[in-house]
């Protein structure tokens, strides 16, 4: 299960199945009797397919060559399955000529562009590992991501909005300006890096290959070597590395396989395909959510994926939905909040939206109800998953329209052929309704963190269970409910406090829009409770004592935050996750400054 530089092992653990008396629903099976233990296996007749992502995309392209599959609004590019396959094949053929071998890691330091999507399928065709890097990263972060996994190539743009990507890279690799194309790059800081590819239409830049030139060159090459290479790629081989978001510290390099990603996307399409025929994807591609729930749908079915802009932008998202008549919208809660509060929302027709899939952070049931009534969206649900399980572990849509309370209020049931349990510290399934850690097992789970056996052993058990680090409960029908993060759990005076409970209570205050609860060190109690609060626009004035008074009859005294601050924004990752460890650092620094002034 461990990942090394030279070999990649993927093991499928032996599984002990719990057999239920079952009844069929949507090609899957559910228990006809209620669960007594917090373990659920989603039995299904959906077969697993032993292909790579690229092989599956090629099959789909052969069936629907003239159907539009990708639309990049800010680039003014529209692709059919046939035209996009041609671009991928030309790129892959040039990569073979450059000397890329199976297992080589290739860094993709791009926003939401056509080149980024093409790299996904080119990597799968060639047996490369696409290393997804946040385009907002600067020198030190980029250096870490490349060296952590030993990338042989990188593709980057000249700039992303105000970020001068090429200038940042040149400062990191000064040897680039003296590098001669035709020879491999030699960099002191990035010793494994040999090839640099630049997107855009600018004149040639010393030391770099032009993406467009590679396409032209690849279109003229014989594709016999490409066909041979694609046929030789191991379906179980790693195809991508996604860095964990780093909400609690240094990112880890989670590896995912062709087999795992393809089959979770096929499961998703069976489950949600009717809503995904015209899908709007405003979230960043370096995040697993965008890859699996967004762009990879075109690898399995006839559909159209729309990218509104290269970076998240509320107006571009609304305009894309309006113009393309999008049937579904996916994203973190912040994307939907920004639409709800945008002053120009009524200028755009969003009525085509049949479905909204939300993930990346927990949300209150009232927020999802608000989306359905005010945007409006016909139906919304939460999805739950981690980078380590290929983004999609559970879906609230298993509850359907007949059970809106579960659809909106739970994390849902796990996807087809996956297993989930609520476990104690020994891995024993808890009784129904009891809190424990969420564990998951199945084909979509990471084989490990790249070149990091210690972190891999911490996350994966010998029998193949992924420890998510999240605390939850399961009801008698197999639906999950989020309680909190283990690492975010506050232990005040020996008593466990889960921030999500406090956050959901604080936002009941009529002036509060959002709340984030976290802790800081305390000499007496070990930890003390804090909260940052964003007020609603035009809300009545609110003071910390107003919040304290409001909570007095709703929470036990030890749960009420000692430190309350009103803020305009939280410290977040680019994918919309609040970095609570940074909130804690900021609060500690603020209290120190206040103490020093006294």
C-alpha angles and dihedrals in degrees: 000000000000124000122226136172094256108034136027120207124195116187126189108209122227106258129212106211125211107218119217133188096251145196124202125248124168094341091307134092131233132190115273088201126056120261119248096183126051096248124110130179115189102219114201143173090220105117123228112242121218101213139107122253090252094050090052092048091050090052091051091047090052090054097045107022097156099042116107110248106169132030121186104191099188091047092045089229127142122184134194118208089257097049093046092049089052091054092048092049093049091050093047092049090054091049090057089052089051089057104253112162133198111283095026113138117231121194117222108197097175140119122231099312138138090252090059093055092044089055091057092061096035089056091051092049093051101037092246124144113238109217109205114212128185108251089217092064118112133207104298094041092047091049091052094050095048097044095041090070102018103245117206095194141021135197119201141159125242088246143347109216104298094349110101096211098176093047090050090050093047091054089051093046109030089169088073094081091057097041119115117218110238092048127076118260117252114204127176094206096039103033098172095050113104107157133042121194121194124202126210137059100276121125117276115293119213114261096012138100117228113236091215092050090052090053092051092046094046093051089060096047125093109257095210092103090048092053091049092049094048091051090052098053113114110237089216093054122113112265102177146017120211120189113227112248096255097229088148102030143297114015120250123217105241114195124211130188136227090243095049097046096044094051096047088052090050090050089049092051092051088051103039106012096114088063097041101065090109108021126185114211113187096157123101117271094223085072119082091228092067093044100049104028092035129027100020093065086085088063092066110028150016104278144121123243117200124200108195097196142347089257130025110285124166099210092047090050093051091045092051092051090048096048100037096038090231115205097200140026125198130192152103118300091259091067091056094042090054091053092048093053100037112120092219096050093112092057090072130065106231096164093110090074109112096169144016122200114198128190145136095082137027120266139191121257090236091061092056090048088052091055091054094050104035108036084024115232118170094225137359134187142172124248123199132204148113135240085252093062097043094265101281119079103138138014130201090210090081084080090059127193093307094066106040094161091063094036091056102027104043135057086239132227125312120267124265117298093006128117128219132181139172103233138191121223091282094050095255114146111251124229115269112285096016120122122247143132118299111241125185136191135183149082096311097057119113116258086221148291113302112264091343110108094165095057089042092056090049092054103036127052122216089255093055103260117146113220103216098192089229124120118221148142133234127216126218092270096053099260117145127224123196119234103168148288117293090223091048094049110118119221106198114180090339094308120118116234123184114209095213091065091053093044092053090050096047093053089059086076107103094233098047122096100173138357134193120197122199140144141247128201116274127190095217105035101025090235134026127206121247135175137197114204133197114203125217118260110273090007119161114266112279133193131193090254090057090058092046092051092047092053096044095093096033104053136036110262094250091058096055109104116252093201118047123179131178113218140175094224143004128235103259144172116246089259094060101262117137113236099221094180087062092048087054092049091049092050093049091051092048092052091048091052091048091050093049092051090056 
